[in-house]
Amino acid sequence: MKGVFITFEGIEGAGKSTQAKMLHNYFIEKNIKSVLTREPGGTALGKKIREILLTPTEDYFPPKAELMLYEADRNIHIHNIIKPNLENGINVICDRYTDSTLAYQGYARGLDLKLIENLNSIATEGLKPDITFLIDIPVEEGLKRILNTREKDRIEDEDLSFHQRLREGFLEIARKEKDRIYIINGLKEINEIFNDILEILKKRYII
Ligand code: T5A
C-alpha cells in the first residue's frame, strides 16, 4: 500500500512547521510510519540549494533563477525522499511544496502562473499531495511571530505588500482546489489547530 502524501503551506510564521511536527509525532506514537521533510532543503543537496536561496546576497537574484532553484531542489527531493517513502508505504509530511512556488514566485513575485505550473509538474513528475493544510494568518501576525524568534531571511525581508500578495495568492490557490486544500485558522491556539487537522484527516479516512 502507498503512503499518504500530506503537505503544509502558509505565509511566513503561520505555524506550518509546528503543526507538521505535531502530526509526524502523532503518527509515530500510533505506530504509523511517517517521514517529516521540507522544501527547500529536504536532502543533503537540497540543503546547499536552501542556503543559496535564503542567504541575503549583494548580487541581483533574478526571479526566474530563484524559481528554477526551488524546482531543482524539488526534483532532487522527489527522487530521494518523497517517492521512495510513499512507495514503501510510509506517509510523507512535507513542510511546503508546489503551492509555495505558485504563491511566492507567482502571486507575490509576479512570474507567470502557467510557467510555474509547468515547472512544478516537471519537478514533481506529476506527483500531487493527497491533502494540503493551508495555515492562514494575517501577515502582521506571522511576521511578528518570526521576529520574536529569529532574524528574518532573504525572503522574509521583502516588503509588506509582497507578504499581502502572498497570503491572497495562497487563498486563491485554495479556492481553486477545494478538494485538496483545507484552509485552517492559524490564529487559534496550537492544540486547537492540531485538533482541527485531525478532524479533517478522520473525515477523509486518512487516520
Ligand atoms: N519558498 C519556499 C519559496 O519562495 N518558494 C518555494 O517554492 C518554497 C518551497 C522557506 C522559504 O522559502 C520560500 C518560503 C520561505 O520564505 P521556511 O523555513 O520553510 O523557508 O519557511 P518559513 O515560513 O520561513 O518557516 P517558519 O518556520 O518561519 O514558519 P512556520 O513554519 O509557518 O511557523 P512555525 O511553526 O515555525 O512557527 C513560528 C513561530 O510561531 C509560533 C511558534 O512556536 C514559533 O515560535 N506559533 C504560534 N504562536 C501562537 N499561536 C499559534 N497557533 C502558533 N503556531 C506557531
Boltz pocket constraint, residues with backbone or C-beta under 6 A from the ligand:
constraints:
  - pocket:
      binder: B
      contacts: [[A, 10], [A, 11], [A, 12], [A, 13], [A, 14], [A, 15], [A, 16], [A, 17], [A, 18], [A, 19], [A, 38], [A, 39], [A, 40], [A, 70], [A, 95], [A, 96], [A, 97], [A, 98], [A, 100], [A, 101], [A, 102], [A, 104], [A, 105], [A, 145], [A, 146], [A, 149], [A, 155], [A, 156], [A, 186], [A, 187], [A, 188], [A, 189], [A, 190], [A, 193]]
      max_distance: 6.0
